[in-house]
Amino acid sequence: MSGARAVIKSSTMVQDELEEAIKVSTMALHSTNSEQEAAAQIKQTFEQRTNRTWHCLVGRNFACYVTYESKSFAYFYIGQQGVCLFCTD
């Protein structure tokens, strides 16, 4: 995954927040041993930074259909790993 760039599939986040989501996700995918650990780390990081409730899915093969707050949804790939991050406050 080294050097993998993000491919954004869908997002309603403002550009700065989306870039932060990609940065946090990249670091989590590199520093954890499983998709579940990466999702937990991404979720916790965003909750700490925003004081809002976030949900995160990470994996190679999943589909989702979620309800989310305005400007708080991102779905992107880093290498072969998909990340779906959204807020439900």
C-alpha positions in Angstrom: 0.0 0.0 0.0 3.0 2.2 0.2 2.5 5.2 -2.1 -1.1 4.3 -2.9 -3.1 7.4 -3.7 -6.7 7.9 -2.7 -9.5 7.4 -5.3 -12.6 9.2 -4.1 -15.8 7.5 -5.1 -18.3 9.8 -3.4 -18.0 12.6 -0.8 -20.1 15.5 0.6 -17.3 16.6 2.9 -15.6 20.0 2.5 -12.2 19.6 0.8 -10.1 20.2 4.0 -12.1 17.6 6.0 -11.9 15.1 3.1 -8.1 15.5 2.9 -7.9 14.9 6.7 -10.0 11.8 6.3 -7.7 10.4 3.7 -4.6 11.3 5.8 -6.0 9.7 8.9 -7.1 6.6 7.0 -3.8 6.2 5.3 -2.0 6.3 8.6 -4.5 3.9 10.2 -4.2 1.4 7.4 -0.4 1.5 7.7 -0.2 1.3 11.5 -2.8 -1.4 12.3 -3.0 -5.2 11.7 -6.6 -5.5 10.6 -9.4 -3.7 8.8 -11.3 -3.7 12.1 -8.5 -2.0 14.0 -8.1 0.6 11.2 -11.8 1.4 11.2 -11.7 1.8 15.0 -8.7 4.1 14.8 -10.2 6.3 12.1 -13.5 6.5 14.0 -11.9 7.4 17.3 -9.6 10.0 15.7 -12.5 11.8 14.0 -14.6 11.7 17.2 -11.8 13.2 19.2 -11.2 16.0 16.7 -14.8 16.9 16.1 -16.7 15.9 19.2 -19.4 14.2 17.0 -20.4 10.6 16.5 -18.7 9.0 13.4 -19.0 5.6 11.8 -16.4 3.9 9.7 -16.3 0.9 7.5 -13.0 -0.5 6.0 -12.6 -3.4 3.7 -12.0 -4.8 0.3 -15.5 -5.9 -0.5 -18.5 -4.1 1.0 -21.6 -2.1 0.1 -23.3 0.4 2.2 -26.4 2.6 2.1 -26.4 5.0 5.1 -28.1 8.1 6.4 -25.6 10.8 7.3 -25.4 14.5 8.4 -25.0 17.1 5.7 -21.3 17.5 4.5 -20.1 14.5 6.6 -19.8 11.5 4.2 -16.8 10.1 2.3 -16.3 6.9 0.4 -12.8 6.4 -1.1 -10.2 3.8 -1.8 -6.6 3.7 -0.7 -5.0 1.0 -2.7 -7.4 -1.9 -2.5 -8.9 -0.9 0.8 -12.3 0.9 0.7 -13.1 3.4 3.5 -16.6 4.7 4.2 -16.7 7.4 6.9 -19.8 9.3 7.9 -21.3 11.3 10.8 -24.8 10.8 12.3 -25.2 13.6 14.9 
